[in-house]
């Protein structure tokens, strides 16, 4: 029986995993909302650049920690070394209860939702959809029968990918590699087709919306609101750290894959927004419900909605696979260290995969699909992700002081200023998100306090931590 997972991920597979984890459906939907918030094409491009640079600051932190601890489970291992068992367990629990399962569910939901463009998916009558409700006091009303066809297809996608990853890490890695190459090529063709179409106006790159106001405070508020959209589209870059124990020559390849992958994503995102702006003035872009489809339609004269729906399906399918492949490794690392059910840390005797942890992540993600829409799930997992990004970044300073002599094959660029800037931005982002969520709920604009729901779901891990610690002491 194999006792550890095989090192089967090379540099370019690792790089494709970074790109595939980042590029999902956000780039096809978020730019329109951000255009409405900002009203300026230069600010729009600037926010996408800022989001990428801040993500790169975070990547330097994870690159240093990943080179120091090149083990399967990544962030769970770092937090355990920095803060001890409790914080590490709460992080691991939150990845299963909230962060990663919500991310996987939301991306699979997008894939199922856009498949409806090509295939009609059945749904119940409104009266039946509303007849069954899960009520969480002060937090949420969840209707599991709502949009049943899309949810059913999303669950089937998760079931298929869970099965593939259970049987073979190589097959799973092959799926994510092919999906990443396909969506990257498709995006390049769309970008080139739009920018070379001759049907746009370069003046759109510098022309503000008619209602744009150059007031410093209003610009600051708009930039902070739009930055949230950019961050959600860049999220996922750290997934490679979760499979560090399966990366060949991780001391070199982790940092290289992070920077090559994120650099490629920044370039693609900027070029996609330039392509949108070339054919759609910022004000038109802000009013578009399907900005990518409208841009393709105007530039290429083909069925823009169909082209973009296909692109989103490929992107969302690949991102679902990437997140399922990597995130199951945290549950595996917890089980292997007996911080969770020991059977989740077993390597499959025949397939050599973390099969049991894959089942846990897959099934829980399927249940999350029933809980709600893409926006609700996205807001929950982005907020909780940044809570632990901040803790990990602070931990870099703690480790530098506590263990200065530990070997560091890679040291975070710009230390201490770049990591400190990342921490400051993280704290500001979390504070404003919490305030906005509570305000939206109290004013009746939102039925759920997304950030608080994420925190409460995470806190449900505390009694489980006590239980597993008692079990560990007994053995």
HELIX and SHEET records of a PDB file:
HELIX    1   1 UNK A   11  UNK A   22  1                                  12    
HELIX    2   2 UNK A   26  UNK A   38  1                                  13    
HELIX    3   3 UNK A   41  UNK A   68  1                                  28    
HELIX    4   4 UNK A   75  UNK A   83  1                                   9    
HELIX    5   5 UNK A   85  UNK A   94  1                                  10    
HELIX    6   6 UNK A   95  UNK A   99  3                                   5    
HELIX    7   7 UNK A  100  UNK A  115  1                                  16    
HELIX    8   8 UNK A  126  UNK A  131  1                                   6    
HELIX    9   9 UNK A  148  UNK A  167  1                                  20    
HELIX   10  10 UNK A  169  UNK A  195  1                                  27    
HELIX   11  11 UNK A  202  UNK A  205  5                                   4    
HELIX   12  12 UNK A  216  UNK A  234  1                                  19    
HELIX   13  13 UNK A  239  UNK A  242  1                                   4    
HELIX   14  14 UNK A  244  UNK A  246  5                                   3    
HELIX   15  15 UNK A  250  UNK A  279  1                                  30    
HELIX   16  16 UNK A  282  UNK A  286  1                                   5    
HELIX   17  17 UNK A  291  UNK A  300  1                                  10    
HELIX   18  18 UNK A  304  UNK A  336  1                                  33    
HELIX   19  19 UNK A  342  UNK A  345  5                                   4    
HELIX   20  20 UNK A  355  UNK A  369  1                                  15    
HELIX   21  21 UNK A  374  UNK A  402  1                                  29    
HELIX   22  22 UNK A  417  UNK A  442  1                                  26    
HELIX   23  23 UNK A  450  UNK A  459  1                                  10    
HELIX   24  24 UNK A  461  UNK A  474  1                                  14    
SHEET    1   A 2 UNK A 134  UNK A 136  0                                        
SHEET    2   A 2 UNK A 140  UNK A 142 -1                                        
END                                                                             
